[in-house]
Amino acid sequence: MTTPWPADACYLQQDDLIVDLRYRRLIGPDQSVEVPQRVFDLFLLFLSEPHKLHSRSGLFERLWSGTIVEDTNLSQNVWLLRKALGESRKNWIRTVAKSGYVFEPPGPLRWFQQLPPAAGVAAAAGEAASVVAERADAPQILLESADVQAVPAVIAREPTAPDRIVLHESVQSDSTPSASARSLKRRYRWGTGAAGLALLCVVAALLLGRPWQGAAGRAERSVAVVAMRDPSAATPWAATLLEQWLSWKLDSLPEVNLLTESDLAAGGGPASVDVVFLSSERMPDEAGRIAVYARVLQDGKERRFEVEGDRSEVPALVDSLSRQVMARLVPEHKQPWPVLQLSAQAAERYARMAEARRQRDWMAVAKNGAEVVEMAPRFGLARLQLAEAQAELYNSAAANEQMQAAVRLLAPVPADVAAQLQAQRLAIDPFSERNALEAYSALVERYPRKTAYQLEHIGLLLSAGRPKDAQVRLAAMPNVREPVSVRIAKDQLRADAYRMMGELDRSRAVATAAEKITRDLGPGWTLERADTLLTLAIADTYQHPERGASPWYSKAAELYDQAGNSTRALHSRFLAQMTALPQPGSDAGMDELLARARAGGYRRLELIALMASATRASGRGDVVTHRARLQQAYAVAEAAGDVHSMRQISVILLSGLIQSGRFAEADASIARLRDADLQTGAVYLYGQHVARLASLRGRYREAISALDDAEKLQSDAAGPADTGMRASLSCLRADVLLSVGRLPEARQSLARCAKANYRFAGATATLGESRLEWLSGDRARAVALLDEAEKAPVMGAIGKWTHLIGIAEIATRLGDGDRAERIYAQLRPQLQPTGYAVLIAAARVGQAESAATRGDWAQSRVHAAEARKLIPGDAWSLRSRLDLLEAWDARERGDLAGAAVAAARLHQQARRLGDVATELQVHRLLPAGAIQNDCDAAQREALVARTGMRGAGAGWLDP
């Protein structure tokens, strides 16, 4: 899109409205509004081309090129834009009936590099943090904290001035106490609390006794940073600040693999580990003075560092001490690093944020983080971690803004660290998914032994909906002497990948093994154990929704509470509520949980809630609500830049297009999804939809090819082929194979479908077996199986409707017209309001067949005529049945010539498509030689012998 404003413009002005191009904000005289990406793109297009008619098709092509969207999406985005513009400006957008939209602003457009003064108070309030972050070289120190007197002491001078700050360093071999430390007049605490001292002693004994390699001889190293926390201490925030600042530096380096405290306690892992113990205390003899300590165990030696100073100087002390430790651990990277810029008051608040982040409680991180960056807008690490939390909560616009500020503020850094920061920035931005994958792929290729890069890359592949690629990466990772945390992380990623691929039994097996490991390891692994239980619960839900909420949801929530993770606890309880069997008051409970999520900024749960509402609506047959909720969910995913969820929803919506008889729209959706590189369980659903549409059209080879492509997702050909969503593929494959006369293969597919421990595959398989036995001529067996299929449970209204229509069709062919009529009478009022033309037509066709078997040809013709009005011209599977009825009707009227013409036309098309079942039914209708280009008696017998389909048409088409 060519714009009238220059590339370096940051702000546009239209009348009294300011448009912030950097942060997608509309700033009016009294308010500032942030708008979703697609809405903002629409507004920029209007601003670029005012007073011009924008057709709906043109807007779709320019804004959603290559993306599947419903027609209502454009209307919804225009509505959102008008709402953002406000009452006084919404009429700038004029709707032209059945054509599109015209943007008619009241005056010319202006642009600026700096925020115009006319933006007013609302802009100033919204702009404050970003302005401070942007002007890195401006004297904005006093804006960093309410504790303004503390700032000059932190920033104005080097932290090593002898009159204010004391720095000690001592060195010793083995574990003998330092003589210089004993000679100090003050008693310094190198570890805090009994538990901390115990851990320090155990780890020191283990590590100092190892056969260490020399530091110069190691191209890579493993480091653990342990903050000794004592709840009774007055200054734990100082040690926490040092832990976070030092850990970020170390973890940013490609040659360093950072271990957790729990890794040390678990044992195993790398043969060589550098350990840094951190602590802090208030000096007992001098009020207001604080000491911070670092004890480094490296290469069989111990080094101790300590600094002390006034409370206001603690951030500077921490920065100085981190540089000392970095110079010791990685002297080649002792500089350049950014200056730690925040006040003591902000540092105390940051400690709460860090604790929440340690527990991965993203709502708490976001809440505390917002307060920290307001107090210390130039504290880049807080912004980076806040962006991480906001991204987890699905607030992508806010996360992107914080991440961009973090990259600017966390400078200077070594070149390798800068590359990682850029990769993180891309990973935060959902619209840079491909670039993020390329950036992490390059990091992994360059630094193959950096575990964090590999795990992040695999996580991104899963987020992008590429679990098969993630599995390949996981298999390539080394597993020799890996830390326990890495092993568990890999297991969790592997379980997620299997679940996304529909391999639920494998997902459960991996998660079960990981749960046992974390349970055996004890309390330090509560979060990880909760994660594995949540994975088990989700697998249960996917595989057996009829059982209601899995008990693992409640257990996972309980463990998350124990670990202090309110975000995941809420998530687990929400999933339990969402998947529970419907009960009075259950929706109210879900609304309460959703309100808590919204209050905490947890937008991901909003998407989950909409999807859950859509599923429930579908289950009760409320197709209108089902479709509306899916469209709303798509809009939420689109606003967040969640391409993976957008694709998943598009696949689900594809079913509605097919059932509604909107085949041309379905073709367009299939074409767009074909290039989407689907790898999740959605590829199974996509394959089903493509195959079902092809089968409806009589394109059986295309249907089988689509099913083959879907099954290629299976990661291990030697693995179990009967689990997960492949069961439904097997059932559908059997239907297609029966149509083309390949009964032995169909029987094998039905056997795989019946064996699957997945949802309600058994009911579908039993119905398929009944159809097979009818075609093969075993009517008694077919009737018994049909009785069994009608009693079998089926999940969801649409599934039940389809199942019952299939039962009624077979019942008619087996001479049980009463059963068929009962089913059709039950279905008609349920189907009529859905708009599902294909299902309604299928019921009408069945009624026409049932009336014909009773000899009520007048009623049969009425039903047939209604059915033909509903279905597309290429819906072969339904139209072929109507054409067969037409030939049969002519025969019954004694119009043998008319019957022969209709039968010849049907016979020719059936042979061209390979529809053996229809061809054999035509043979039953008229004797050999009665129709043009007919098979002779020998050919007919050969076809029956080859296919084994001796029952096709028998009992209901015979004269």
N, C-alpha and C positions, 0 to 999 in steps of 0.2 A: 504494500500500500504506500503510495506516494503522499507525503503530507506537506501542507503549505508552510509548516514551521520548521526551522533548522534542527539538525540532529542534536545540537548542544542545548536546546531549550529544555528547561526543567519545569516550567510552569506555563499554562495557558490561561487566558482570561476571556470569558464570554459573558458580557454584561457584568453582573455583580458576582459571578461564580468563578472561582479559581480552580483550575485542574492541576493537581500535583502529579506530574508524569512519572516521578520516581516511585511513589508509594501508592498509586491508584486511589487517590483521595479527591473528593469534591469538597471544596472549602467555600462555604457561604458566609454571609455576615454574622450568622449566629450559630453555625454548627459546622463540623467537619465529619464527612462520611467516607469510610473505606468501602469500595465496591469490589465484587468478585472479578476475576480476570476476564471472563468472557463478556460480562456486562461492560467492563471498561473498554475492551476492544471494540465493542459495538458503538460506544460513545465516541471513541476516537475516529471511527469510520464516519460517523455522522458529522463530526467537527471538520473532518477533512473534505467532505463533499456535501455541503449544505445546499438547500433549495433544489434537491435532486430526488427523483423518485427511486427509492431502493426497493426493488422487487424482493419478495420473500425468497424466491429461489436463488437470487443473486446473493442475498445475505447468508443463506445457508452455505453456498459455495465458498464465500470469502471467510466466513467465521468458523465453519465446521467442516472444512474440506477434509475428506478421508475419515470422518468420524460418524458413527451411527447415532442419530438423534431422532426423537419424535418431533412432529410438526409443532407441538405445543411448546417446545423448548424456546423457540424464537419469541413467541408471545409472552412467555414467562420472563425472558430476559428484558424485553422491552418494558414490561410492567415493573421489573426491579429497577431499571434505569429511571423511569418516570418517578418512582418512589424516592430514589436517591436525589433526583433533581429538586424535589419538593413541589408543593402546591403551586407556587408562583411561576415555576418553570416547566412543569410537566407538559404544558401545551406546546412547547417547542417541538415536540415530536407529534406529527399529525399522521393519523392512520388513513390510508386510502383503501377503501373497501375492495377486497378481492385482488388487490394489487401489491401493496407494501406500505412503506413509510416515507415521509418527507420530513427532514430536519429543518425547521424554520426559526433560527435564532433571531433575536431582536436587533443585533448589530454585528459589526465586524469582530473577528477573532484577533487577539493580541497574544504575544508570547514573551517570556522573560527567562533569564538565567537565575535571578534571585527572586525570592518571594516578594510580590508587590506589597507595599504598605497597606493597600486597601483591603488586604485579606482579612484584617480585623482580629479580634480577640480569639475567635474560635480557631483560627489558623495558628496563632501563637501558642495556644495551649497544646495543640496536637503536634506542633513542630519542635517543641523545646528539646526533647531528647535527641531527635535526629540532627538538629542544628549543632548541638554540642558535639555529637559524635562526628559530624562532618568536618568541623573546624579543628582538626587535630593539632594545628600549629598555633592556634589562637590562645590567648591567656584566659582560659575558662576554668581555672582550677577551683575557684570558690563555688562553682555550681555543682561540684561533685558530691558535696555532703552538707548536711545541716550543721555538722561539727566543723565550722569553718576555721576555727583556731588550730585544728589539727593538721590541716592541709599543708601549710607552708613547711612544717617540720618534716613532712613526708617527701615533698617534692623539691623544696628549694635547695637542698644541699645533699652531698653524698652521705650515706648513713654510717660512715666510719669515723665521724668526728670524735676525738678522744674524750671530750668533756661531756658527751651525752650518751654515747653508745659504746658498750664493751663487747669485744669479740675475742673469743678464746678458741684455740684449736689444739687438740692433743692427739698423739698417735701412740698406739701400742700394738704389739703382736700378741697372738693368742687371745686369751680372755683375762689377762692380769689387769687389775684396776690401775688406772693411770695415777702416777705419783703427783703430777701437776694438778689433777682433779682433786686429790686428797688434800693438797695444800691450800686449796681455796678456802677463804674465810666463810663463804656462804655455802650452804648445802644445796647443790643443784640436783634436781631429780631428772635422771636420764630416762626413766620409765615412770608412768603414773598409775597408781593403783595396783592392788595385789594381782589381779588377773593379767594386767599388762606386763608386770614384772615376770610373772610365770611364763607368759608367752615369749618374752624377750630372752629369758634364760634358756628355754627349750630350743628356740630357733638358733640362738647363738651357738649352743652346744652342737646342734646338728650341722650348721653351716661351716663353723670354723674347723670341724673335723674332716671336711671333704677335701678330696684332691683337687685343689683349685688350679685353674689355668692362669697364666700370666695375663694381665690386662692388655698388654701390647700385642699379644698373640691372638686376641679374639676380635674378629670382625663384627661380631654381634654379641649381645649380652642380655641376660634376664635380670630384671630389677624388681624388687618389691618395696613399696613405701608403706610403712605402718605407723599410724598416728596412735599414740598411747592415750586413750580417752578415760578420764576419770570424771563421772558425773558430779562429784563433789568439788572438783577444781573450779576456780574462779575464772580461769582464762583458757578454756579448751578451744575457744574460737581462734586463738593465735596459731595453735598447732594445726587446726583444721585448714586455716588459710594457707599455711606452708605446705601441707599435704596436697591440697588441690593445685596450687601453683606449681609445685615441683613435679607432681604427677603429670600435669598437662605438658610440661616441657619434655619430660622423659618419654611419655607416650607418643609425642609428636615426632620423635626421632625414628627413622626407619630401621636403625640397627638395634633398637631397644624393644624388648617384649616385656610389658609390665604385668607382674603377677599380683594377685590379691592376697590379703592377709589370710583368707581361708585356704588359698593354695598352699601357703607355707605350713599351716596347721595340718593339712591333709597329707603332706609329704609327696614323694614322687616328683615328677616333673623334671625340669632341666638339671643337669649335673652341677651346674655352676650358676649361682644366684647371688647378686649383690643385694643387700638388705639395708634399708634406711629406716631407723626408728626416730620418730619425732615426738616432742612433748613441749609443754610450756607451763609456766607457773608465775604467780605474782611473788615478787621478792619479799621475803618475810620482814626484812628490816627497813625497807624503804617503800612507803606507800606510793602507789602509782607507778612503780617500776615493774616491768615484766621481762622475764627471761624466756627465750625460745631455744630449744636444743635439737641437735641432729646427731645421731650416732650411726656411722656408716661401717658396715661389715663388708669388706671387699678384699678378695685375693688373699685370704688368711690373715688380714690385718684389720684393726679397728681404728677408726678416726672419729673424733668427737669435735663438734662445732657448737658454739653457744654465743648468743648475742643477747644484750639486754638494753633497755631504754625505757623512756616514758611510754605510757599507754598510747598516746597520740602518734608515737613513732613506730608502732608495731608493724604496720604494712611495709615501711621502709626496712625494718629489721628482717622481716620475712623475705623481702626481695633480695637483700644482701646475703642472707643465709642460703637462699636457693641458688644464688650464683656461686657461692663457695662449694656447695655440694655438687653442682653441675660440673664445676672445674675439676673436682676430684673424680667423679664417676665417668664423665665423657669430656676430657680436656679439649678434644678437638672441636667441641661445640660449646665452649664456655661463653661464647658470644657469636653473633648479636642476639639479644633477647629484649623484648619490650620491658618498659618500666612498669612496675605494679602501682597502679594509680587508683587509690581509694582511701577513705578515712577509716579510723578505728571503729567509728560507729557503724559505717557501712560493712566493715569486715565482720563485726559481731552479727549483723543481720545475715550476711552471706553464709555464716556457719550453719544457719538453719536451712538455707537453700542447699548447701552441700550435703547435709544429713538427709534431706528429702531425696536428693539425687542418688545418694548411696543406696537408698531403698527403692529407687526407680519409681517414686511416687510423683508422677508428672504433674498432677494438679497442684500439689504442694510446691513443687519446683517452680511452676509458672507463677503462682501467687507470690512466693517469696522473691523470686527472681525479678518480677516487675518492681517490687519495692527496692531491691538492691540497685538496679540500673537507674532508677530515679534518683537514688542517693549518690550513686557513683557512675555517671554516664560514660566515663572513659575507662571503666573496668571491662576490658574486652573479654576476659574469660567468663564473666557472669553473663555477658550477652551471648556468647557461644553456647553456654549450657542452657540458657533460657530458650534459645532457638531450638535446641535439641528437644526440650520439653514441649514447646509449642508444636513442633512437627509431629511428635508422638500423639498430641491431642487433636491433630488435624487442623490446626490453625496455621495453614501454610503461608498466608500473606504476612502475618506477624512474624513467623519464624524466619522467613526470607529477609525481612527488614532487619531483624536482630543479627542474623548471620552476616549480612553485608557490612553492618557496623562493626561486628567482631573482627572480620578480616582486616578492616582498616585500622582498628585499634591495636590488634595483636601484631604489631610491627615495631622494629625490624625482627626478623627471624631468619634462621638458616634457610637456604634455598629449598632443601628437601621438605622442610616444615611448611614453607609457603605453598609448595605443590600439594601437600596434604590438606591445608586449609582451603585451597581452591576446590579440591575434590569434595570436601565437606560442604562447602557452599553450594556446589552443584547438587549434592545429594539432598540438601534441605529443600531446594527448589523443585517442586514436582513437575514443572514444565521443562526441566533440564535433565530428565531421566536418562536419556541416551548419552548425553555428555558426561553425566555422573558415572555411568557404567564404564564408559571409555576411560575416564580419569582413574578410576580404581583399578581397572584392568591394567592400565599402564603402570600403576604403583605396584601391583602384585607381580607383574612381569619383571620390574626392575628390582624389587625387594621381595623375593619369593618366601623368605623366612620371617617376614613380619606378619605375625598371626592376626593382628588387629585389622590389617588391610584386607586379608583374605576373608575374614568373617564379615567385615562390612560389605565387601563385594558380593558375597553370597546372600547377605540380607537384602541388598539392593536387587539382586536377581529375583528373589522371592517377591519383593514389593512390586517388581515389574511384571509379575505373572509368568516367570520363567523357571519353574521348579526343576525341570529336567536339566537345564544348564547348571542350576545350583547343585544338583546331585553330582554332576561331573566334577565341579570344583571341590566339593566335599571329599569325593573319592581321591582326588589328587593331593589333598593336604597330608603332610606327614603326621604319623601318630606315635612316633617314638619319643618317649619321655615328655609327653605333652602335659601341661598342668591340668589338674582336675577341672578347673573352670572352663578351659578350652574344650576338653572332652565333652562336658555337659552342654556347652554352647553348641557344639557340632551336632550332638544328639538332638537337641531341640530344633535346630535348623533342619536336620534330616527328617524329623517327625513332621514338621510343618510342610516340607516339600512333598513327602508322601501323601499327606492329607490333601494338599492342593491338587495332586495328581489323581485323587480318588482312590489311592491305595490305603484304605482305612485300617486294614488289619496290620499292615507294616507300620503305619504311623503309630498305632497303639502298641505294637511290640517294642519299638524304639523308645517311646515315651515311658513304657512300663519299666524297661531296663534302667533308664535314666532316673526314674523315680526311686528305684531301689538303691541306686548309688547315693543319691542325695539323702535318702532316709538313713542309710548306714553312716554317712558322714556326720550327721548330727545337726545341732542348732545353727551352725554357721552357714547352712545351705538351705534355709527355710524358703527364701525367695525362689531359688531354683527348683525346689521340690514343688512349690505351688505352681510354677510354670508347667511342669510336667503333668500335674494333675489336671490343670486347665486344658492341656492338649488332649488328655484322655477323655475329658468330658465332652469336648467338641467332637471328637471322633465318635463317641456314643450317640450324640445328637444327629450327626450326619447319617449314621448307619441305622439307627432305630428311633426315629422321631416319635413313633407310636408309644414309646415308653415314657415320654415326658422328660422332664429335666433329669440329667444324670446327677447322682449323689456327689460326684467329684466336684461339681461346681461349688457346693457349699463347703466342702473340705478345702478347696483351693482358696476360697474367700477367707476362711478362718486362718489359714496359714499366711495369707497376705496381710491380714490384720495383725497377726503376731509379728510380722516383719516390719510393720509400720508403713505398708504400701496401701493407702486408701484408694488410689486410682484403680489398681488392679482388683482390689476387693470389690469395689463398686462394679467394675466390669464383669467380674464373675457372678455377682448376685444378679446383675441385669440379664446376663445370658441364662441364668437359672430361671428367672421370672419369665423370660421371653420364650423359653423352650418348654415350660411347664404345660401340662394339659389344661385347656381352658376351664377356669373355675370362676364363680362369682367373686368379683372384686379384684381379679388378677390384673385387669387393665389398669385399675387405679394404682396398684402396687408398682407396675411398670412406669406409669406416669410420674410417680414420686421419685423413682430412681433416675429417670430421665431428667427431671428438674434438678436433681443434685449434680448430674453430669454437666448440664448447661451452666449451672452456677460456677462450676469449676472449669469451664471453658473446654469441656471434653466433647468436641464436635464429632469425633469418630463414633461415639455412641449414638449420635443423632442419625447417622447413616445406618447403623445397625438396627436402630429402632424402626426406621422407615422400611428397611428390608424385612424385618420381623412382621410389621404390620401388613406388608404386601403378602407375605407367606400365609399369615392367618386368614386374610381376606380370600386368598385363593383356596385355602382349605375349606372355607365355608361356602364357596361358590360366588363370592362377591367380586365379579370380574372387574367392575368399574373401579372400585376402591383399590383392587390389586394393581391395576394399570396406573392409577393416579399416584399411588405410593412409590411405585418403581420410577416413575418420571420425576417425582420429588427427590428420590434418592440419587438419581442420575444428576440432578441439578446440584445437590450437595457435593457429590464426588467431583463434578466438573469444576465447581468453585474452589475445591481444594486441590485441583490438578491431579486427582487420583485416576490416572488412565486405566490402571488395572481394574478398579471397581466399575468404571464406566463400561469397559468391555464386558465384564461379567453381567452387568445389568442389561446391556444390549443383547447378549445371548439369551437372557431370560425373556426379554421383550420379543425376540424373534419367534418364539412359540406362539404368542398372541397374534402376530401377523399371519402365520400359517393357518391357525385355527379360524381366523376371521376371513380367510379366503383372499387375503391381500398378497397374492403370490408375487406380483411385480415388486412391491415394497420389500418383501422377504428376499427376493433375488438381490436387490440393491444392498440390503443389510449383510447378506452372506458374502457378497463381493468385497465389502469393506472389511468384514471380519477375517476374510481369507488371508489378508496381508498383515494381520495383527500379531502374528507369532504367538498364538494361544498355546499355553503349555499346562495350565492348571486343569482342575476338574471341569472347567468350562469347556474345554475342548471335547470332552465326552458329550456334554449337553449340546454343544454346537454340532458335533458329528451326528447326533440323533436327529436334530432339527433338519439338517441338510439331507440326511437319508430319508426322513419321513416325507419331506417335500418331494424329493425325487421319486419315492415310492408312490405317492399320491398321483404323480404324473405318469407313472408306468415306466420311469427311467431306472430300471432295476440295476443295471451295471453301475450307473452313477451312484445309486444308493449304497451298493456294496463297497464301492471305492471310498465313499465318505466314511463308512464304518471302519474300513481298513485303516484309513488315515487317523481316525480317532484313537484306534487301539495301538498305534505306533508310539503313543505317549508312554506306554508301559516301559519302565526303565530296565527291567531284567526279563528277558524272554523266558528264562528258566524259572521265574518266580510264579506265585499263584495267579492264575488267570481268572479266578472265579470270585474275586472280591471287588468291593467298591462299585463304582458306576459302570464298570465294564459289564455287569450283569444285565443292565437295561440295554446295552448295545447287543448283547447276545440274543435277548428276546426279540429285538427289532430285526436283527439279522435273520432269525428264524422265520419271521413273517415274510421277509423278502424272498428267502430261499424257497418257501412253500409256494409262493406265486410263480416262481420259475421252474418248479418241478424237481427241486433238488432235496428230496425228502430225507435221505440219510444225513446230509450235512445239517439240515434243519433240526433233526432229532438231536444231534450233538450240541448244537447251539442252545436248544431248549434245556438239555441236561446241565450245561454250564450255568444257564440262567437260574434253574431250579436249585442248584447247589449253593448259590451265592447267599452269604449271610448279610444281605443288604436290603433294607427297607421291605418292599412288598413284591420282590421279584417272583416269589413263589406263586402268587395269584396270576401274574402275567404268563408265567411259564405253563401253568396248568391250563389256561385258556388256549395257549398256543398248541399244547399237546392234544387238546380236544379237536382243534381244527385239523391237525395233522392226521389224527385217527379217522376223522370223517373223510378226508381226501384219500386216505389209503383204503377205505372201505370197511373199517371196523366200527360200525355204528354203535354197538353196545358199549364198547370202550369209550367212544366219543361222548355218549350220553353220560356215563359215570363221571368222566372228567369234567364235563360241563356243570354237573351238579356240584362237584367239588369247587370249581372255579367261582360259582356264584356265592358260595358260602365263605370264600377266602376274604380276609380283610384287605382293603385297599386304602391308601392314604390320599387325602385331598379330594376335593369335589371334582376337579378336572380328570384326575386319574380314575375316579369312580365312574364318571360319565362315559369315558372312553372304554372302560372295562365292561360296563353293562351293555353298551352298544355292540361290542364284540360278542358278548354272550347271546344277545337277541338274534344277531345275524346267524350264528351257528345253530341256535335253536330252531330257526325257520327252516334251515337246510336239513335238520334232523326230524322235521315234521312236528315240532312242538310249538305250534302257532300261538297257543294260549300263553305260554311263557313269554314269547316274544312280544305279544300285544300288551301284556301286563307291564313289561319293562319299558316299552315305548310310551305307554300312557303315563308312567311315573316320570319319565325323563322330559317330556315335551314342555311342561310348565317351568322346569328348572333351567332348560337350555335357552328358552326364548329370549329372556332379558340379557343374555351374555353378549350377543352380537357375534358369537362364534359360528359363522356361516357353515363351516365344514362339518362341525359336529351336528348342527341342526339338520343339515342336508343328509348326513349319514343316517340320522334317525328317520327322516322322511323316506329315504331310499329303502330302509329296512321295513317301514310300514307298507310301502308299495309292494315289496316282495311278500310280506305276510298276507296282505289282502289278496294277492294273486294265488297263493296256495289255498286260500279259502274259496277261490273262484269269484271273488268280488272285484271284477275287473274295472268297474266304474270307479270304485274308491281307490284302486291301485293307480289308475290314470291320474286322479286328482293329486295323490301324494307325489307321483313321479313328476308331474308338471311343476309343483311347488319346489321340489328338489332341484330341478334344472335351473330355476331362477336364482338359486342361491350359490351355486358352485361355479368356479371359473371353467372356461372351455377346455382347459388341459388337465382337469382333475380326473385322470383316466380311471383310477380305482373306483370312483363313484359313477362316472358316466358309463363305464363299461357294464356295470350292473343294470343301469337304466336301459341301455341299448339291448341287453339280453332280455329284459322284461318286454321291450318293444317287440322283439322277434317272437317271444313266447306268446304275447297277446295276439299278434297276427295269426300265429298257428292255431290258437284256441278259437279264433273267429272263423277259421277255415280259409284264411287268406295265405295260402302256402307260398304264393309268389312274393307277397310282401314280406313274409317271414324269411324267405330265402335271401331277398335283397338285404334286409337288416342283418341277418346272420352272416352273410358274405362280407359285409363291411366290417363287422365286429371281428370275424375270424381273421381277416387280413391284417387288421391292426394288432390283434393279439399275437399273431405269429411274428410280426415285425418287432414288437416290444419284447418277445420272449415270455409272454404271460401264458404259461402252460395251463394254469388252473382255469383261466377264462376260456382258452381254446378247447379244453376237454368238455367244459359245460356247453359250449356251442355244439360240439359233437353229440352230446346227449339230446339236444333240442331237435335236431333234424338228422335223418339217415344219411349215410355216405352217398356222395354224388348229388345231393339235393341243392347244394349251393355252389356258386362259381368258384373255381380254383380251390375246391375242397380236397381234403385228404381222402384217399380211398380207404376201404375197410382195413386193408393190411397195414397201411400207414397209421391208421387210428389205433389199431391193436399194438403196433410197435411202440407208439408213444406211451400208451398205458403201461406196457411191459417195461419200458425204459425208466419211467418215472415212479411206477408203483402207485399211481393215483387212480385207483379203481373206483373210488367213491365220488369223484367230482361230478356234481349234478345229479347223482343217483337219489331217487326218492322224492324229488320235488320238481325236477324238470322232465322226467319221463312222461311220454304221452299217456 
